[in-house]
Amino acid sequence: MSLTDKGADESAVTLDPPGTGRATALVLLVSSHFLLNMDSAIIEVALPTIKEQLGFSVSSLSWVANSYILTFGGFLLLGGRLGDVLGSRRVFAGGLVGFALTSLLGGLASSPEVMILARGAQGFAAAVVSPTALSLLVGLFPDRPGNGESATRPWARWVQLPRSAARRGISWAGC
């Protein structure tokens, strides 16, 4: 697989011959989508423990989830634009690193303020990963007449993941 990043005036994705490394790329893209969706389910299950261990008040506890959701939704367009300008592959990789680091920060949080800040930063990282992953998926599996293969299976994997991630997130979080 060779995804090359180029500026906004050129194609953002070029492909090697069909089949070379695309399965690995698909696994990575779908796994990132799964992770982002599972994170929301896990945090809902963990809220009582977070409240107890970090001393959140009942009224401020909702900000653990809301800070993630607001920054995620608010920065989706910016994440997509960053991918267009800087290259989807590069921005996707940076977003995954950012998501991992902010997850670590949230896991090590010792106060409500740090937890809310970490969740907000995690939402921003997710807002960068999500549109760039989608852009890479479109580039890797175009569904064009005459290209010899269909994009149905990769897209089916992409679409079925949110439901599965929510179920897994709840069960893996201990419920």
N, C-alpha and C positions, 0 to 999 in steps of 0.2 A: 504494500500500500504506500502510495506516495501522495500525501496531501501537501500541496504547497500553498503557502500564504502569499497573497499578492495584495497590492493596493486596491482601493475602491474602483479604479478605472479598468482593472482587469478581472478575470474570473478568479474567485476566491478559492476554488477547489479544482484541481486537476487529478485525474485518475490514472492509475496504471491499468494494464489489461484486466478485464473482468476476473474476479475471483481471487486476485493476489492480495491477501491480507484484509480483504473486506469483512470476512467473518470475525476476525479479531477486532476490527474497528466497530463492528456492529455490537459485539459483546461489551466493549467499553462504553459506547454511547448508551445502550439500553441499561447497563448497570448504573450509569450516572443518573439516568432518569428514574430508575428504581430507588436509588439512594435519596434523591431529593424528595420523592413522594413518601418514602418510608419515614423520613425524618419528622414529618408533620404528625404522623400517627404515634411515633415513639414519644414525642414531647408531651402529647396529651395524656399519655399513661403515666409519665414521670412527674407531672405537675404536683401531686400530693407530696412526693418525696422532696422535690425542689422547694416547695413551700416550707416544709418542716426543717430541712437542713440549712437553708439559706435565710430563713426568717422572713419570708415574704408575708405581707398582709394579704388578706383575701382580695381586697380591691386592686392591689398591684400585681397579683399573680397572673392576671390575663395578659400583662405586657410581655411575659415570656414568649407566648405564642404570637401576640400582635406585633411585636417588633420585627419578628421574622416575616410575617405575612405582609406587613406594610412596606418594608424595604424590598421584598421580593417583587411584589406587584408594582411598586413605584419605579423600580429600576430595570424592568424587563426590556423596555424599548432602548434604554441606554446600553444594556448588555448586548442586544442585537446589533446596535450601531457600532459598538466597540469591535465586535466580530467582523463587521463589514470593513471597517477602516484598518484595523491592526491585523486581521487574519483570524478566521474562525478557529483554526487549530491552536494557535498560540493563546488566544483568549480563553478557549475551552480549558487548556492545560492550566493556565493561571487561575482560572476560576475553581478548578478542582483542588489545587493547592490551597487557595484561600479558604475553600469550604472545609478542608481538613484541618487547617490551622485554627479557624474560628470554632470548629467543633471541639478541638482540644481546649481552647480558651474557655468555652462554655462548660466543659467537663471539669475544669480546674477552678471554676469561679468560686470565690469565697464570700461574695456579697451579692445582693440583688442587683445592684447597679452594674457590676461586671457581667452578670448573667444576661441582663437585658441588652447591654452593649454587644456582647458576643453573639446573641441571637440576631440582632439587627445586622451585624457584619456578616453573619452566616446567610441571612436573607439576601444581602447584596451579592455575595459570592454565588448563591443559587440563581440569582437573576442574570448573572453572567454565563453560567454553565448552561442553563436551560435553552435559551435561543441559539447559542452557538452549537450545541449538540444537535438541535433540530436542523440547523443549516448544514452541518456535516452529513447528517443522515440523508438529506435531500440530495446533496452532491454525490454521495456514494451509491445511492439506489434510485436513480431517476426512473420514472415509469414512462418511458417514451415508446411509442409504437416502433417496432422493428429493432429494438436494441437486444433482442434475444432472451431477455429474462424479465421477470416481473418484480416490481417492488412490493408486492402484496405481503409476502412473509415478513420482511423487515418492519414494515409499517404495522402489521398485526402485532408484532412483539412490542413495538413502541406504544401502541394504544392500549394493550391489555395490562401493561405494567402498573399504572396507578392503582387499580383495584387490588391487584395482588400485593403491591407494596403496603397498602393500608392494612390488609389482613396480616401480613408478615410482621409489620411494625408493631402491631398490637400484641401478637403472640410472642414475638421475640423480646418485647419489653417486660414481659412477665405477667400478662393477664390471661 
